[in-house]
Amino acid sequence: MVYETGNTTVDDAVDRVLAGEQLDRTDGLALMAQPVDVLAQAGATVRDAFGDGTVDACSIVNAKAGNCAEDCGFCAQSVHFDTGIDTYDFLGPEKILEAAKRAERDGAQRFGIVVAEKGVSKEHRPEEWEEVLESIRLVRDECELEVDASLGILTAEEARILADEGINHYNHNIETSPRYFPEIVNTHSFEDRVQTLKTAKEAGMDLCAGVILGMGETPTDRVDAAIALQDIGISSLPVNVLNPVEGTPLAERDVQITTEEIIKTVAVYKLLHPNSRVRLTGGREVNLDPDEQHLPLEAGADGLLTGDYLTTEGQSPAEDIEIVERAGLEPNMAVNEFDPVEVKRRNGVGESAEPADESASSAGPEPGDD
Ligand code: SF4
């Protein structure tokens, strides 16, 4: 069905996406200037045409926290900033398995092992590298979950080993546009990040790579980040919204993003990436009111990071299921079949709710982004 809005810019873009054409930067910039309600309908049309009506949920464990030598201006885990977060060494395979089992029970389809640093190094920290591999094997053996990893910069050899171990998605966010990246990070470059994504892809892993909105970037930067991701070729596009952590440089800048800008960006991203899951991730709970959280899903998003983030708490998986249902969509169960009613009951959410069971929440280690 061809989408009709009376807005020729958007109608034309939707028609071309539905016909299999990839939109470009000029299209993205023109779309970003259109009204939010029209874009939201367009994003939903494209999502419905390319997807299966489900929202995919992933969960992460912050397997090693803090003391990162890099200086990403949004990140609580950088050693350059005094943020007061709990720091800890690599959790070890058993604790990671515990977190994976919680995620599985809460309806996650994929589970990401995240290590906060520039890169886990097989050469420089072989014991930690082996522990990461052992953790991947354990989770793959004992859970019905796709296992993803976010271990920072990779060598070609490391990428090949991870692909052979069955890592499904490699996550490495580009954070923002090539132009704005140096305003946020000094210790490594945008190109460093792109190179790791290319290395991971060449080894055979699918890519999960996205952005953080609300860091002071312009709408043009948001489009340019999405175009850079088109060039790389991704299958999951996480959209974080800055949740400023006291002590980080970005918490001291007066930067904000409106609900309308978030929804417009999600919709435009779906038109620019019709075959990728546009995934709502960190910061959505603090930047959107509770009765607004379903709106990006209504505008074309089709993925969620559920549970806690790297250094900030998320809401319960049951609340996320309610948001998915409010948007008229269903949770994805392709990998891990679960009972949404049971998840809500356990978490004390909805009509059949029982008092909340603390152990059922996915409160893992302190949750961020990488
Ligand atoms: S985002 Fe990653 S690389 Fe940057 S400071 Fe945080 S943990 Fe380190």
Residues whose N, C-alpha, C, O or C-beta is under 5 A from the ligand:
A	BS01	SF4	C68 E70 D71 C72 C75 Q77 S78 A116 E117 K118 D369 D370
